[in-house]
């Protein structure tokens, strides 16, 4: 077996372990955080609709509350997107570093 094949084989396990670990963390975090925002939004919208139906809110107040919640959810989603991009960047750079370190170690 050539040195390149040996390096790639050895690196493959490390790369796979890194990708699995990071992917698992991402899924766990998404499961933990997303339902809370969804549940909270559903509860608030339901409460506001009941308040509107009972006359405690007028159309403008309801619209203002819904728009505020929309901004809150968008902010949450943008934060999640940034966190996801950062994690993907760490995975990608980790893969590159792992391969690079194996090659440098094999050369010297």
N, C-alpha and C positions, 0 to 999 in steps of 0.2 A: 504494500500500500504506500502511496506517495505521501510526502510530508503534508502537502496541501489537503489531501483527503483526511489525514489524521487530525489536522487542525480543525477542519470543518466539522468533522464528526464530534470532536471534543467540545467545540464551541456550540454546536447544535443543542446539546443538552442544557447548557447554561442559558442560552438564548430562549429556549422553550420554557425553562423554569421561570425566567424573568418575565416573559410575556404572560404566562399563566398566572403568576402571582399578581402582577399589575392589573390584569383583566378581572381577576376575582375581586380585588379590592374595589375596583370601579363599580362592579355590579352590586356589591354589598352596600357601598355608599349610595348608589342610585336608589336601591330598594329602601334604604333607611330614610332618605330625605324626601324623595318625591311624593310618596303617599301622604306625608304630613301636610305638605302644601296643598295637595289636591283635596284632602279631607277638610282642611281649614277653609279653603275657598268655597267648597260645597256648603259647609255649615253657614258661612257668612252670607252667601247668596240666598240660601233658603230663608234665613232670618230676615234679610232685607226685603225679600218678596212678601213674606208674611206681614212685615211692618207696612209695606206699601198697600197691601190688600186691606189692612185694618185702618189705613189713613194716617198712620204715624209718620210716614214719609210721603213726600210728593214726588212727581216724576223727575224733577231736577235733582233732588237729593239722592234719589235712587241712582240716577245716571252718574252723579259725582262719586258715589260709593263704588259703583261698578268700575268706573274709570280708574279710581285709585287702586282697586284690587288688581286690575289689569296691569297697571304699572308695577305693582309689587310682584306679581307672578313673572312678568317680563324680566325684572331685575333678578329674581331667583334663577330663572332660566339662563340669563347671561352669565351669572356667577357660576352655574353648573357647567356651562360651555367653556368658560375660562379654565376651570379646574380640570375638565376633561382634556382640553388641549394641552395643558401643562403635564398631565399624566402621560398622554400619548407622546409628548416630546421626550419625557424622561425614559419611556420605553424605547423609543427610537434611538436616542443617544446612548442608552444602555446597551442596546444591541450593537451599535457601531463600536462603542468602546470595548465591548467584550471581544468582538472579532479583531479589532485593531490590536488589543493587548495580546491576544493569542498569536497573531502574526509577528508582532514585534518580539515576543518571547521566543518564538521558534527561529527567528532570524538571528538573534543575538545569543 
